[in-house]
Every structure is written in structure tokens, then in C-alpha cells.
Amino acid sequence: MSPAALLAASAGAAGVLGAWEVLATAEAARIAERLERAIAPLARARREGTAPSVAERRRLGALAAGSLFAAGWLLGGPLLGTAAALAGPTAAVAALRTRRARYRDEVRRGAAPAARALADAIAAGHSVRGALDEVAPTLPGAAGHELRIAARALALGEPTDEVLERLRTRAATRAWDTLVAAILLQRDAGGDLPALLRELATSLEVNDRLERDARTATAQARFTAWLVVGLPGAAAALAELAAPGFLRALIAAPLPAVLTALALALQATGLVAIHRIVRVRRK
């Protein structure tokens, strides 16, 4: 073979390998983009408190089911993988609800800083509309996000009553109900709105501090309760790792399968009961 032919063959092989690498990179980018699009509702639920669409919920449920199926298959075989995959959509919905609940809690805790900032802006001579427009860009977190939505609606010319009512509905907490009611009441009946908002901010801060103290006082009891509930699942996982096929044999016979199902039901009941007992209501 001549040197020219050898060089040509080498160039062709390098070109094929380069094209293959480009295709692999493009495919990996598409997979990453699809994964990012599938988990985007989780990020929006925490950042904006928005509920996903039906298609987004389906994609997220399918991703959760596939992930749990793979994990269950590796841990205990196809039967456990199938059982884990069935819990995928429920786990996805639970994750969405948890992240939206955290967002709402952040909105609730932001009512006191919002009330104080609005009081300062109104005391400086702004109207309610002007105060919202002034405070919204400077307030951080979820409360600032909600105020920016309200400020944009006001800039588009929507009535103040409708914007405040929508803000109260989106926040869905007693703190924001009181804040909006104070603003609307002062507009109808008159009075010192900045002083009223400052008093409201102080009261909300006291309530938040008492709630944090209560959660701190019960932290050890809550951790112990969750630890006791989680021990059977951890023990089952360790037993499966030590003796592969243990879980499959456990549910193969009718009587052990019934007892296992009953144990799982009791565990779920215990989880719900503990959650209701230790939950601190945020309103």
C-alpha cells in the first residue's frame, strides 16, 4: 500500500470517528435537554410556586417511574423494580407538593418584610400602587416574586382591588389576608396606613419567632419518630443486600405476602399519623 493510500485511509477513519463523536455529543445534549425539560416543573414549583401542566406532570411521573424501576431492579430484581415503578407518579406528585409548600411557606414568612417595606414607601409619599412598584424590585425571595407579579399587573392598568385580591389568593396565607385587608380597609375608612402596616409586621415577626421556637423544641421528638418509622425499610434493604432474593422470597408465599402488605399499610398509617401530630400549621 502506497503512503498516499495509507494517509487517505487514516483521514477517512479519522473523519468517521469525528462524525461519530459529533453525533454522540449531539445525542447526549438532546438527552440532557430532555431531562432538564422533564425536571423543570420541580424547579418552577420551588422558585415560582406554579403547578405543572398535565403533560409536564406525565413526563415527570414517567421519569420518576423509570428511575425507581432501575433502582428497584438493581436492588431486588424485576419484581421489586416494577413495584417501585408503580410508586413513581405518586412520588413525583409528592415532590411537587413539597416544593410548592416550601414556596408558600417562604411567601408567608415574607409578609412581615413586605408590610414593613410598604409602610416605609407609603410614609415616603407613595400611593399603594406606587409603593408596590417601588418595593417589588427590592424585596428578595418568594414574597418579592409575588409583589413583582402584582407590580407588573398594575403597570398594565389592572385595578388595584383585583391585583391585591389575586395577590391574596396566590399567597393563600392568613398573613397576606391580613395585609391586603389592612390596605383595602384603610383606603375605604382612612387612617394611618404606615403605622398599621408596621404594627402588622411586628406581630407577624413575633408569630414567626414563636413558631421557630416551637419547631426547635420538638426537633428531637420529630427526628426520633421518623427514625423509628424508617427502621423497618432500612432493615429490609440491608437484608436484601446481604442475601439477594430475600424480598422476593418474602412475598412469594401468600401468607408472608399478606403480612408484608399489612406491615406496609401500618407503616403508611404511622407516617400519616406522625405527620399530622408534629406538623406546625402555617397560616
C-alpha positions in Angstrom: 0.0 0.0 0.0 1.4 3.4 -1.0 1.8 6.2 1.6 -0.8 8.2 -0.2 -3.4 5.5 0.2 -2.4 4.9 3.8 -2.9 8.6 4.6 -6.2 8.7 2.8 -7.4 5.7 4.8 -6.3 7.3 8.0 -8.0 10.5 7.1 -11.2 8.6 6.3 -11.1 6.7 9.6 -10.5 10.0 11.5 -13.4 11.6 9.7 -15.7 8.7 10.6 -14.6 8.8 14.2 -15.1 12.6 14.3 -18.6 12.3 12.8 -19.4 9.6 15.3 -18.2 11.8 18.2 -20.3 14.7 16.9 -23.4 12.6 16.7 -22.8 11.2 20.2 -22.3 14.6 21.6 -25.4 15.9 19.9 -27.4 12.9 21.2 -26.1 13.5 24.7 -27.1 17.1 24.5 -30.6 16.1 23.4 -30.9 13.7 26.3 -29.7 16.3 28.8 -32.1 18.8 27.3 -35.0 16.4 27.6 -34.0 15.5 31.2 -33.8 19.2 32.0 -37.2 19.8 30.5 -38.7 16.9 32.4 -37.5 18.1 35.8 -38.1 21.8 35.1 -41.6 21.7 36.8 -39.8 20.9 40.1 -37.6 24.0 39.8 -40.5 26.2 38.9 -42.6 24.8 41.8 -39.9 25.9 44.3 -39.0 29.1 42.5 -42.4 30.4 41.5 -44.9 28.1 43.2 -46.6 27.2 39.9 -48.4 24.0 39.3 -47.2 21.9 36.3 -49.4 21.2 33.3 -50.8 17.7 32.6 -48.1 17.0 30.0 -45.3 18.1 32.4 -46.8 16.0 35.2 -46.8 13.0 32.9 -43.2 13.4 31.9 -42.1 13.9 35.5 -44.1 10.8 36.6 -42.6 8.7 33.8 -39.1 9.9 34.7 -39.7 9.0 38.4 -41.1 5.6 37.5 -38.2 4.8 35.2 -35.6 5.8 37.9 -37.4 3.9 40.6 -37.7 0.8 38.3 -34.0 0.9 37.6 -33.1 1.3 41.3 -35.6 -1.5 42.3 -34.3 -3.8 39.6 -30.7 -3.4 40.8 -31.7 -3.8 44.4 -34.1 -6.7 44.3 -34.8 -7.8 40.7 -37.7 -7.1 38.3 -40.5 -7.7 40.7 -39.2 -5.1 43.2 -38.4 -2.8 40.3 -42.0 -3.0 39.0 -43.4 -2.3 42.5 -41.1 0.7 42.8 -42.0 2.0 39.4 -45.7 2.0 40.3 -44.9 4.4 43.1 -43.1 6.8 40.6 -46.1 9.1 39.7 -47.1 9.3 43.4 -43.5 10.2 44.4 -43.4 12.9 41.7 -46.7 14.4 42.9 -45.4 14.4 46.5 -42.2 16.1 45.4 -44.1 18.8 43.6 -46.4 19.4 46.6 -43.5 19.6 49.0 -41.7 22.1 46.9 -44.8 24.2 46.4 -45.5 24.0 50.1 -41.9 25.4 50.8 -42.6 28.2 48.4 -45.8 29.1 50.1 -44.1 29.0 53.5 -41.5 31.4 52.1 -44.2 33.7 50.9 -45.8 33.6 54.3 -42.6 34.4 56.1 -42.1 37.3 53.6 -45.3 39.0 54.6 -43.6 40.8 57.5 -40.7 42.3 55.5 -43.2 43.2 52.7 -45.5 45.0 55.2 -42.6 47.0 56.6 -41.2 47.9 53.2 -44.7 49.0 52.0 -45.1 51.1 55.2 -41.8 52.9 54.5 -42.7 53.5 50.9 -46.2 54.9 51.7 -44.7 57.0 54.5 -42.3 58.5 51.9 -45.3 59.8 49.9 -46.1 56.9 47.5 -49.6 55.7 46.8 -50.4 52.0 47.3 -49.7 51.4 43.6 -46.5 53.4 43.7 -45.4 51.6 46.9 -45.9 48.2 45.3 -43.9 49.3 42.2 -41.2 50.7 44.5 -40.9 47.7 46.8 -41.3 44.8 44.4 -37.8 45.0 42.8 -36.0 45.3 46.1 -37.8 42.6 48.1 -36.0 39.2 47.8 -37.3 35.7 47.8 -40.8 34.4 47.1 -42.6 37.4 48.6 -40.7 39.7 46.2 -41.6 37.4 43.3 -45.3 37.7 44.2 -45.0 41.5 44.5 -43.3 41.8 41.2 -46.2 39.9 39.6 -48.6 42.3 41.2 -46.5 45.3 40.1 -46.5 44.2 36.5 -50.3 43.8 36.6 -50.6 47.3 38.0 -48.3 48.6 35.3 -50.6 47.1 32.7 -53.5 49.1 34.1 -55.4 46.5 36.1 -57.5 47.8 39.0 -55.8 47.8 42.4 -58.6 45.8 44.0 -58.2 43.0 41.5 -54.5 42.9 41.8 -54.5 42.8 45.6 -57.2 40.1 45.6 -55.1 38.0 43.2 -52.1 38.5 45.4 -54.0 37.4 48.4 -55.3 34.3 46.6 -51.9 33.3 45.3 -50.3 33.7 48.8 -53.1 31.7 50.4 -52.0 32.5 54.0 -53.5 34.4 56.9 -50.6 36.8 57.0 -51.3 38.1 53.4 -55.0 38.1 54.0 -54.5 40.5 56.9 -52.0 42.6 54.9 -54.4 43.0 51.9 -57.4 43.6 54.2 -55.4 46.4 56.0 -54.6 48.2 52.8 -58.2 48.0 51.4 -59.7 48.9 54.8 -57.5 52.0 55.1 -58.5 53.1 51.6 -62.2 52.9 52.5 -62.1 54.1 56.1 -59.0 56.2 56.3 -56.3 56.1 59.0 -52.6 55.9 59.4 -51.7 53.0 57.0 -47.9 53.1 57.6 -48.4 52.7 61.3 -50.9 49.9 60.8 -48.5 48.1 58.5 -45.6 48.4 60.9 -47.7 47.0 63.7 -48.8 44.2 61.5 -45.1 43.5 60.5 -44.1 43.4 64.2 -47.0 41.0 65.0 -46.1 38.7 62.1 -42.4 38.6 63.2 -43.4 37.7 66.7 -45.5 34.8 65.4 -42.7 33.6 63.2 -40.3 33.6 66.1 -42.7 31.6 68.3 -43.2 29.1 65.5 -39.4 28.7 65.1 -39.0 28.2 68.8 -41.8 25.5 68.8 -40.2 23.6 65.9 -36.8 23.8 67.7 -38.3 22.4 70.9 -39.9 19.4 69.0 -37.0 18.7 66.6 -35.6 15.8 68.6 -39.0 14.1 69.1 -39.8 14.5 65.3 -36.4 13.0 64.3 -36.9 10.1 66.7 -40.4 9.4 65.3 -39.2 9.5 61.6 -36.2 7.3 62.6 -38.4 4.6 64.2 -40.7 4.6 61.2 -37.8 4.3 58.7 -36.0 1.4 60.5 -38.1 -1.5 59.0 -37.4 -0.2 55.5 -33.7 0.2 56.2 -33.6 -3.3 57.7 -35.3 -4.8 54.6 -32.8 -3.1 52.3 -29.8 -4.3 54.3 -31.3 -7.9 54.3 -31.7 -7.8 50.6 -28.1 -6.5 50.1 -26.8 -9.3 52.4 -28.9 -12.0 50.9 -30.2 -11.2 47.4 -33.6 -12.6 46.8 -34.8 -12.1 50.4 -37.6 -9.7 49.5 -38.7 -11.9 46.5 -38.9 -14.9 48.8 -40.7 -12.8 51.4 -43.6 -12.1 49.1 -43.6 -15.3 47.1 -45.9 -17.3 49.5 -49.4 -16.0 50.2 -49.2 -15.6 54.0 -45.9 -13.7 54.1 -47.1 -11.5 51.2 -50.3 -10.6 53.1 -48.3 -9.9 56.3 -45.9 -7.7 54.3 -48.7 -5.8 52.7 -50.3 -5.3 56.2 -47.0 -4.1 57.6 -46.6 -1.6 54.7 -50.2 -0.3 55.3 -49.4 0.1 59.0 -46.2 1.9 58.2 -48.1 4.3 55.9 -50.7 4.9 58.6 -47.9 5.6 61.1 -46.3 8.1 58.6 -49.5 9.9 58.2 -50.2 10.0 61.9 -46.8 11.3 62.8 -47.0 13.9 60.0 -50.3 15.2 61.4 -49.1 15.2 65.0 -45.8 17.0 64.5 -46.9 19.4 61.8 -47.0 23.0 62.7 -49.7 24.7 60.7 -48.6 27.7 58.8 -51.4 30.1 58.1 
